[in-house]
Amino acid sequence: MRRKIGSFSSILFFIGLSSYLIALVFAIDIFMICGVIASGIGFILALFAEKGVSRKNGLIGNGVLIFITVVLPFLVRTLYWTGP
């Protein structure tokens, strides 16, 4: 069961990545939201997966996507675009 969870986490990573790329190319915001949700669910599932390649793929891939789509824009808006 835990092996299937790891595989599903990796699949959610690729779904989130493709959704994020579609959002960048075609500027459709709903794909960005779907990509973040898929990456969040995939990251949580990867925490419970069996140790192995699929767990590492899920944790690193989904973590990078969450960092790029959520954390980095928040930091840029907070630190860079704050004016006097």
Secondary structure in CASP SS format (residue, H / E / C, confidence):
PFRMAT SS
TARGET T0000
AUTHOR 0000-0000-0000
METHOD secondary structure of the structure
MODEL  1
M C 1.00
R H 1.00
R H 1.00
K H 1.00
I H 1.00
G H 1.00
S H 1.00
F H 1.00
S H 1.00
S H 1.00
I H 1.00
L H 1.00
F H 1.00
F H 1.00
I H 1.00
G H 1.00
L H 1.00
S H 1.00
S H 1.00
Y H 1.00
L H 1.00
I H 1.00
A H 1.00
L H 1.00
V H 1.00
F H 1.00
A C 1.00
I C 1.00
D H 1.00
I H 1.00
F H 1.00
M H 1.00
I H 1.00
C H 1.00
G H 1.00
V H 1.00
I H 1.00
A H 1.00
S H 1.00
G H 1.00
I H 1.00
G H 1.00
F H 1.00
I H 1.00
L H 1.00
A H 1.00
L H 1.00
F C 1.00
A C 1.00
E C 1.00
K C 1.00
G C 1.00
V H 1.00
S H 1.00
R H 1.00
K H 1.00
N H 1.00
G H 1.00
L H 1.00
I H 1.00
G H 1.00
N H 1.00
G H 1.00
V H 1.00
L H 1.00
I H 1.00
F H 1.00
I H 1.00
T H 1.00
V H 1.00
V H 1.00
L H 1.00
P H 1.00
F H 1.00
L H 1.00
V H 1.00
R H 1.00
T H 1.00
L H 1.00
Y H 1.00
W C 1.00
T C 1.00
G C 1.00
P C 1.00
END
